[in-house]
Amino acid sequence: MYQFVHIESYSRVTPKTGKQGGHSVSSIINEAIRREGSIPHISSPSAPIYLYGGSLEAIEEKCNEWAASISDLRGHKTRRDALCLLAGVVSAESVISSEAWEKLKADTVAWLQEKYGDRLQAVIEHTDEAHPHLHFYCVPLHGERFEQLHDGKRAAAALKAKRKSEQNVAYKHAMRAFQDEFSDKVGIPNGMARFGPRKRRLSRDSWKQEQAQVIAISKALRGSEELRLATIVQATTMIHEVTREVSEIERIAVQRGETRGLDNFIQKSFAGKLVELILGVSRENKKLVGRLRNAEESLARWKSRAVRYEEKAKELLGRLKFIKPRYRDLEAEFSRMARLKNTLEETKRKLEQSEQQLDRAKGALGIRDATIEMYRCRESERETIALNYKKMHQKVYPNETSYEPGI
């Protein structure tokens, strides 16, 4: 079994930003008192059981009174969408026994009173849902800033002059400290682990081992307290018995004048019984202290391991912050390379087509050159024939000065 405690902040009206999940002080109170129309998720609603404080209906007026007692930094009256109510829930698993649940409720209410003091307005229990749980409601004191009520907001407000990222880190650290405080004061004494198995990605066996250690510490604490109370009761009873015995013996001794024998008997009876009691209690205390020390050492080891896991997780997240942009750049580069590859393939295809066209053009040019060469040969033959005819004509007709071939 592991702890569950959660807090939220609310204003008198639902803010436009919707940071409060569409809720306001009035809607939260209506849901808490199981007012008709405010609890569609509950099939058979039951009235809340008051564990501490006054009526829930008075809380809204308390918020109005607080808002009237304080102004913003410019001196203006408090806005209606300013936070004014801190509401929280503490829950247990459905398998918890009624006795364990009663103790958890008592310890939780005591812790809330110690932590919030007069700011704590009411603590109630709901019995109409699957998991046993209780709600608590706190309003700041008159003239007090809301940030002083909320651990995380108080830590962030202390770094108001710093960057938003630093304020967020302070907020998270403060809320972890809030959970640690609940664990130390309520969770561990009631056998509840600080984290569940999924939070730190533990295996089921590892988480069961840690749960066993928490239960052992819880039993040791309860055993030590029970032994202390039993010892007090036993010692008180024995003192009363010895006192009665001494009184009776003293009375008889006085009557008989046996003062010396009385002193010896008183010393022997009282000292013997008291020493026996003290030795027995001491032995039991040593055993319990040893068991408690072993359990605390084991818990410290688990806490140290949890811190290391958390640091490693932060380190991985830090790396991811740098890896993710690089991954996006690589993804864009791969996409660009893919487009470039497609372009190159298209260019290659066009080049192959151009080469084919060039080969065909070369073939056509070869044919044309061959044709031209053929015509050149024919022209040369024609000129040779014409020249031969001219020579023959001159031989036959030597007196003619010109010759025009009749070819």
Stockholm file with secondary structure:
# STOCKHOLM 1.0

chainA/1-407         MYQFVHIESYSRVTPKTGKQGGHSVSSIINEAIRREGSIPHISSPSAPIYLYGGSLEAIEEKCNEWAASISDLRGHKTRRDALCLLAGVVSAESVISSEAWEKLKADTVAWLQEKYGDRLQAVIEHTDEAHPHLHFYCVPLHGERFEQLHDGKRAAAALKAKRKSEQNVAYKHAMRAFQDEFSDKVGIPNGMARFGPRKRRLSRDSWKQEQAQVIAISKALRGSEELRLATIVQATTMIHEVTREVSEIERIAVQRGETRGLDNFIQKSFAGKLVELILGVSRENKKLVGRLRNAEESLARWKSRAVRYEEKAKELLGRLKFIKPRYRDLEAEFSRMARLKNTLEETKRKLEQSEQQLDRAKGALGIRDATIEMYRCRESERETIALNYKKMHQKVYPNETSYEPGI
#=GR chainA/1-407 SS CBCEEEEEEEESSCCTTCTTTTCCHHHHHHHHTTCTTSCTTCSSCCCCEEEEESCGGGHHHHHHHHHHTCBCTTSCBCCTTSEEEEEEEEECCTTCCHHHHHHHHHHHHHHHHHHHGGGEEEEEEECSSSSCEEEEEECCCTTCCGGGTSHHHHHHHTTTTSCHHHHHHHHHHHHHHHHHHHIIIIIGGGTCBSSCTTTTTCCHHHHHHHHHHHHHHHHHHHHHHHHHHHHHHHHHHHHHHHHHHHHHHHHHHHHHTCHHHHHHHHHHHHHHHHHHHHHHHHHHHHHHHHHHHHHHHHHHHHHHHHHHHHHHHHHHHHHHHHHHHHHHHHHHHHHHHHHHHHHHHHHHHHHHHHHHHHHHHHHHHHHHHHHHHHHHHHHHHHHHHHHHHHHHHHHHCTTCSCCCCCC
#=GC SS_cons         CBCEEEEEEEESSCCTTCTTTTCCHHHHHHHHTTCTTSCTTCSSCCCCEEEEESCGGGHHHHHHHHHHTCBCTTSCBCCTTSEEEEEEEEECCTTCCHHHHHHHHHHHHHHHHHHHGGGEEEEEEECSSSSCEEEEEECCCTTCCGGGTSHHHHHHHTTTTSCHHHHHHHHHHHHHHHHHHHIIIIIGGGTCBSSCTTTTTCCHHHHHHHHHHHHHHHHHHHHHHHHHHHHHHHHHHHHHHHHHHHHHHHHHHHHHTCHHHHHHHHHHHHHHHHHHHHHHHHHHHHHHHHHHHHHHHHHHHHHHHHHHHHHHHHHHHHHHHHHHHHHHHHHHHHHHHHHHHHHHHHHHHHHHHHHHHHHHHHHHHHHHHHHHHHHHHHHHHHHHHHHHHHHHHHHHCTTCSCCCCCC
//
